[in-house]
Amino acid sequence: MATSTRTSSSLGRRSILARLAAVLALVGCGLAIYFVVMAFTESDGEDGSKKERKGGSEQTQKEDQTSQPTTYTVAAGDTLSGIAEETDVPAPRLERLNPDLDSETLNAGQVLELR
């Protein structure tokens, strides 16, 4: 009987160590997945620098407003949603700024107000 007791106690230790190693491996995989997801969801600026998620200085906002054009000339094949995406001006705002605009029949050469 003495040999069976030794065998079961050594198996018990191995079992505890295996369970502990499995928990640690699971936590490690979870952390790895978290860091990979966070690396791909951070927004990068055009120059490769990280953008701030919240806030921003008033000076930066003023610079952005002055550097963006105030009009857009429609090219052949343009759509209102495509123009909105390209100029970062929402389509409803484009429609408000251009009351004579018919989104179904945009003509090449037509000038749209953006601001």
C-alpha positions in Angstrom: 0.0 0.0 0.0 2.9 2.3 0.6 3.8 2.4 -3.1 0.3 3.3 -4.2 0.2 6.3 -1.8 3.5 7.6 -3.2 2.2 7.3 -6.8 -1.0 9.1 -6.2 0.6 12.0 -4.3 3.2 12.6 -7.1 0.4 12.4 -9.7 -1.6 15.0 -7.6 1.4 17.4 -7.7 1.7 17.0 -11.4 -2.0 17.6 -11.9 -1.8 20.8 -9.8 1.2 22.0 -11.8 -0.5 21.2 -15.1 -3.6 23.1 -14.1 -1.5 26.1 -13.0 0.4 26.1 -16.2 -2.8 25.9 -18.2 -4.2 29.0 -16.4 -1.0 30.9 -17.0 -1.0 30.0 -20.7 -4.6 31.1 -21.0 -3.9 34.4 -19.4 -0.8 34.9 -21.6 -2.8 34.2 -24.7 -5.5 36.7 -23.6 -2.9 39.4 -23.1 -1.3 38.7 -26.4 -4.7 39.0 -28.2 -5.4 42.2 -26.3 -2.2 43.9 -27.3 -2.6 42.8 -31.0 -6.1 44.3 -31.1 -5.0 47.5 -29.5 -2.1 47.9 -31.9 -4.4 47.7 -34.9 -7.2 49.9 -33.4 -5.0 52.9 -32.6 -5.6 55.7 -35.1 -2.5 56.9 -36.9 -2.1 60.4 -38.4 -1.1 60.8 -42.0 2.5 61.6 -40.9 2.6 58.3 -38.9 2.2 60.0 -35.5 -0.4 58.9 -33.1 -3.4 61.1 -32.8 -5.0 62.0 -29.5 -8.3 60.3 -28.9 -9.9 63.1 -26.9 -9.7 66.8 -27.1 -7.1 68.7 -29.0 -6.0 72.2 -28.9 -8.0 75.1 -30.4 -4.9 76.1 -32.4 -4.8 72.7 -34.1 -8.5 72.9 -34.9 -8.1 76.3 -36.4 -5.2 75.1 -38.6 -7.3 72.2 -39.8 -10.2 74.5 -40.8 -7.9 76.9 -42.7 -6.0 74.2 -44.5 -9.1 72.5 -45.9 -10.6 73.9 -49.1 -14.0 75.7 -49.0 -15.3 74.4 -52.4 -15.2 71.1 -54.3 -15.5 70.7 -58.1 -17.5 67.6 -59.1 -15.6 65.2 -61.4 -17.3 62.7 -63.7 -18.6 59.7 -61.8 -18.6 61.4 -58.4 -21.4 60.6 -55.9 -22.6 62.7 -53.0 -21.5 60.0 -50.5 -18.1 59.7 -52.2 -17.6 63.5 -52.0 -18.7 63.5 -48.4 -16.1 60.8 -47.6 -13.3 62.5 -49.5 -13.9 65.9 -48.0 -14.8 64.8 -44.5 -18.1 66.8 -44.7 -21.2 64.8 -43.9 -23.7 64.4 -46.8 -26.6 66.1 -45.0 -24.3 69.1 -44.4 -23.4 69.2 -48.1 -27.1 69.3 -48.9 -27.7 72.1 -46.4 -24.8 74.2 -47.7 -25.9 73.6 -51.4 -29.7 73.9 -51.4 -29.9 73.8 -55.2 -28.0 70.5 -55.2 -29.7 67.4 -56.6 -27.8 64.4 -55.3 -29.2 62.2 -58.1 -27.8 64.3 -60.9 -24.4 65.7 -60.0 -22.8 67.3 -63.1 -19.1 67.3 -63.8 -17.7 70.8 -63.2 -20.4 71.7 -60.7 -18.9 73.6 -57.7 -20.1 72.6 -54.2 -19.6 74.7 -51.0 -18.0 72.8 -48.2 -18.0 75.4 -45.4 
